[in-house]
Amino acid sequence: MTEKTSIVHSREHRQTPDQFIEPSPEELKARTKRNIAIAVSLAAFMIFVFVTMVSRSN
């Protein structure tokens, strides 16, 4: 193995983290807003696809 390959290979097998950083309240609010936006977008896309399929079947 070359040195570059061994460096990449060693990064793929990380040790289990022993220290976790608790997210701040602002980060938790931002995460919640982002998750809600993703859920609404996904639901809107599903409804759009359903309506398109139903309207084209007639």
C-alpha positions as CSV (number, residue, x, y, z in Angstrom):
1,M,0.0,0.0,0.0
2,T,1.1,3.5,-0.7
3,E,1.2,6.1,2.0
4,K,-1.8,8.0,0.5
5,T,-3.9,4.8,0.4
6,S,-3.1,3.9,4.0
7,I,-4.1,7.4,5.1
8,V,-7.5,7.1,3.4
9,H,-8.0,3.6,4.7
10,S,-7.3,4.7,8.3
11,R,-9.9,7.5,8.0
12,E,-12.6,5.0,7.1
13,H,-12.3,3.1,10.3
14,R,-12.8,5.7,13.0
15,Q,-12.9,5.0,16.7
16,T,-16.2,5.3,18.5
17,P,-16.6,8.8,19.7
18,D,-16.3,9.2,23.4
19,Q,-17.4,12.8,23.7
20,F,-20.6,14.3,22.4
21,I,-21.4,18.0,22.1
22,E,-24.9,18.9,23.3
23,P,-26.7,21.1,20.7
24,S,-27.6,24.6,21.9
25,P,-31.3,25.6,22.1
26,E,-30.9,27.7,18.9
27,E,-29.5,24.7,17.1
28,L,-32.4,22.5,18.3
29,K,-34.9,25.1,17.1
30,A,-33.2,25.4,13.7
31,R,-33.2,21.6,13.4
32,T,-36.9,21.4,14.2
33,K,-37.7,24.1,11.7
34,R,-35.6,22.3,9.0
35,N,-37.3,19.0,9.7
36,I,-40.7,20.5,9.5
37,A,-39.8,22.2,6.2
38,I,-38.5,18.9,4.8
39,A,-41.7,17.0,5.9
40,V,-44.0,19.7,4.4
41,S,-42.1,19.7,1.1
42,L,-42.2,15.9,0.9
43,A,-45.9,15.8,1.6
44,A,-46.6,18.5,-1.0
45,F,-44.5,16.5,-3.6
46,M,-46.5,13.3,-2.8
47,I,-49.8,15.1,-3.1
48,F,-48.6,16.7,-6.4
49,V,-47.6,13.3,-7.8
50,F,-50.9,11.7,-6.7
51,V,-53.0,14.4,-8.2
52,T,-51.0,14.3,-11.4
53,M,-51.5,10.5,-11.7
54,V,-55.2,10.7,-11.0
55,S,-55.8,13.5,-13.5
56,R,-53.9,11.7,-16.2
57,S,-55.7,8.4,-15.7
58,N,-59.0,9.8,-17.0
